[in-house]
């Protein structure tokens, strides 16, 4: 049986979301490092690393699609879902 366009689009959204969730742990780790910093820690450097990590997760860095891949897949899904059957 052939998979419908909406099923295919939904699977792509779910796959992209799963990749995002895997990478999101890196953001949480960076936030925890900032949160647990003390007065003698390099807070500026920790915040810079947090920004870099968030950017990588959002854009996908050098490899991958990051959250932008999920956005693209979601837009495709919404387009397909809006089409009359």
NUKOL-194086 format. One record per residue (C-alpha): residue number from 1; residue in one letter; chain; x, y negated, z. Coordinates in steps of 0.5 Angstrom, whole numbers. Each point is the difference from the previous one (the first is absolute). Last residue first. Layout:
BEGIN
{NUM, 'A', 'A', {X, Y, Z}} ...
END
This chain:
BEGIN
{85, 'X', 'A', {-17, -31, 0}} {84, 'X', 'A', {1, -8, 0}} {83, 'X', 'A', {7, -3, 1}} {82, 'X', 'A', {1, -3, 7}} {81, 'X', 'A', {3, 7, 3}} {80, 'X', 'A', {5, 0, -6}} {79, 'X', 'A', {2, -8, 1}} {78, 'X', 'A', {0, 2, 8}} {77, 'X', 'A', {5, 5, -1}} {76, 'X', 'A', {5, -4, -5}} {75, 'X', 'A', {0, -5, 6}} {74, 'X', 'A', {1, 5, 5}} {73, 'X', 'A', {6, 3, -4}} {72, 'X', 'A', {3, -7, -1}} {71, 'X', 'A', {-1, -2, 7}} {70, 'X', 'A', {3, 7, 2}} {69, 'X', 'A', {6, -1, -4}} {68, 'X', 'A', {1, -7, 3}} {67, 'X', 'A', {1, 4, 6}} {66, 'X', 'A', {6, 3, -2}} {65, 'X', 'A', {2, 1, -7}} {64, 'X', 'A', {6, 5, 1}} {63, 'X', 'A', {7, -2, -1}} {62, 'X', 'A', {4, -6, 1}} {61, 'X', 'A', {-5, -2, 5}} {60, 'X', 'A', {-7, 2, 0}} {59, 'X', 'A', {-3, -7, 0}} {58, 'X', 'A', {-4, 0, 7}} {57, 'X', 'A', {5, 5, 3}} {56, 'X', 'A', {6, -3, -2}} {55, 'X', 'A', {-3, -7, 2}} {54, 'X', 'A', {-2, 2, 7}} {53, 'X', 'A', {7, 3, 1}} {52, 'X', 'A', {4, -6, -3}} {51, 'X', 'A', {-4, -4, 5}} {50, 'X', 'A', {1, 5, 6}} {49, 'X', 'A', {7, -1, -2}} {48, 'X', 'A', {0, -7, 1}} {47, 'X', 'A', {-4, 0, 6}} {46, 'X', 'A', {6, 5, 3}} {45, 'X', 'A', {5, -5, -2}} {44, 'X', 'A', {-3, -6, 3}} {43, 'X', 'A', {-1, 4, 6}} {42, 'X', 'A', {7, 1, 1}} {41, 'X', 'A', {-1, 3, 7}} {40, 'X', 'A', {3, -3, 6}} {39, 'X', 'A', {-7, -2, 2}} {38, 'X', 'A', {-3, 6, -1}} {37, 'X', 'A', {-3, 4, -6}} {36, 'X', 'A', {-6, 5, 2}} {35, 'X', 'A', {-5, -4, -5}} {34, 'X', 'A', {5, -1, -5}} {33, 'X', 'A', {2, 8, 0}} {32, 'X', 'A', {-7, 2, 0}} {31, 'X', 'A', {-2, -5, -6}} {30, 'X', 'A', {6, 4, -4}} {29, 'X', 'A', {-3, 7, 2}} {28, 'X', 'A', {-7, -2, -2}} {27, 'X', 'A', {2, -3, -7}} {26, 'X', 'A', {4, 7, -1}} {25, 'X', 'A', {-6, 4, 2}} {24, 'X', 'A', {-4, -4, -6}} {23, 'X', 'A', {4, 4, -5}} {22, 'X', 'A', {-4, 6, 1}} {21, 'X', 'A', {-6, -3, 0}} {20, 'X', 'A', {2, -4, -6}} {19, 'X', 'A', {1, 7, -4}} {18, 'X', 'A', {-7, 3, 3}} {17, 'X', 'A', {-3, -7, -3}} {16, 'X', 'A', {3, 2, -6}} {15, 'X', 'A', {-3, 7, 0}} {14, 'X', 'A', {-7, -2, 2}} {13, 'X', 'A', {0, -6, -5}} {12, 'X', 'A', {2, 5, -6}} {11, 'X', 'A', {-5, 6, 3}} {10, 'X', 'A', {-5, -5, -1}} {9, 'X', 'A', {1, -2, -7}} {8, 'X', 'A', {0, 7, -2}} {7, 'X', 'A', {-6, 1, 3}} {6, 'X', 'A', {-3, -6, -3}} {5, 'X', 'A', {2, 2, -7}} {4, 'X', 'A', {-3, 7, 1}} {3, 'X', 'A', {4, 6, 0}} {2, 'X', 'A', {-1, 5, -5}} {1, 'X', 'A', {-3, 7, 2}} 
END
